[in-house]
Amino acid sequence: MDVKEVIQLFSNKDAVYITIKNTSHGDDDFRETLLVDFGTEKIVIKLAANVFTDEKHLLLWERIATEYRKLGYYCPLFIRATDGTYPTVSYKGKDCIVWGEEYSRYRSAEELIKEKFSDTHLVNDGYYSFIDDALIMDAKVASCHFDYTDMPSAYCMFELYDPSDKTDETTADAEKWLDFAKTLPKEYSSQVKRIWNNWLSARRELEKIYHQLPTSVFQADTNDTNVLLDEDGNFKGVYDFNIGGREVYINYIFRQTPYVSTWDCYAHLEKDDLFLKRIIHALEISKKAYSFSDLEKAAAPLLYKCIRPLWWYASRELKDAGTDRNKIKQHLDLIEYEQNREIAFAKYM
């Protein structure tokens, strides 16, 4: 099926102009977007061939967008083919599922920053100017405790998002660090073993209560490419639901917030306790629209110990240390510090 035939699945009008954008991530994750301009209207048509995009997920994302709109946030409408389905077609050698979306009324923060706010990057006092509104949106969604799906978001712990994964992402990050740490000279072995045992202990304690923690169903990706703003930079809503799903709310905060609060590169999160400060900021903002339970307050320190010390950047940092013994020791000591420090999360919740 060619581009014209794909468009005909959604409209009998002739396209005036078609823009094609490929955002594939390797041979096993094909993604292509068609921006179709009919002259009087535009629609977006998306095609995907990967393990996490199928009819079941599309129906879920359609429902998430509907629930967000009910809460007053803008999300583009999902558009089914004229026969009422999300069809699967042969396209560019792939079996792709196809769906349409309303052409967004608003632009992404990323686009607006490039075109209108390149001087400030929409950052005030170290945070995106729209992040608090996005956090409040998530808190309102959390307060609804939506339970209309069992499919997890990509942030899930103790379960798998991608069926082909061997373990959840938090555990995979920690194991990746361990694999490299085991190659260090023998003089570091006892400390590496101690760090790993600390991590396993925190994970075991967290698992005892994790499945009792409050959940809801989230869009789950409020970064600057998916946040929608008006031309003055005001928060309006979100789009792009492809990692959305059911999630433990407190885990969602800890896993996502450090990365979406500004445009800073990940290395900056290592400095001046920025990783922790962003989590605390998110907790303080979120409680304006959400009441954290005692169990969530008890889980917060364990979540931090599972997520922060051996987060994905830890393995990169250890590799970058090379054979520099001072850097290796500094790295290992910082991990143990993060594992053993006492943080009174409850006072921010």
GIUR-V720661 format. One line per field, one symbol per residue. ss: DSSP state (~ for helix, > for strand, _ for the rest). A space follows every 10 residues. Layout:
ss=???
This chain:
ss=__~~~~~~__ ______>>>> >>_______> >>>>>>>___ _>>>>>>>>_ ____~~~~~~ ~~~~~~~~~~ ___>___>>_ _______>>> >__>>>>>>> >>____>>~~ ~~~~~_____ __>>__>>__ ~~~~~~~~~~ ~~~~______ _>________ ________~~ ~~~~~~~~~~ ~____~~~~~ ~~~~~~~~~~ ~~~~~~~~~~ ____>>>>__ ______>>>_ ____>>>>__ ____>>>>~~ ~~~~~~~~~~ _____~~~~~ ___~~~~~~~ ~~~~~~____ ___~~~~~~~ ~~~~~~~___ _~~~~~~~~~ ~___~~~~~~ ~~~~~~~~~~ ____~~~~_
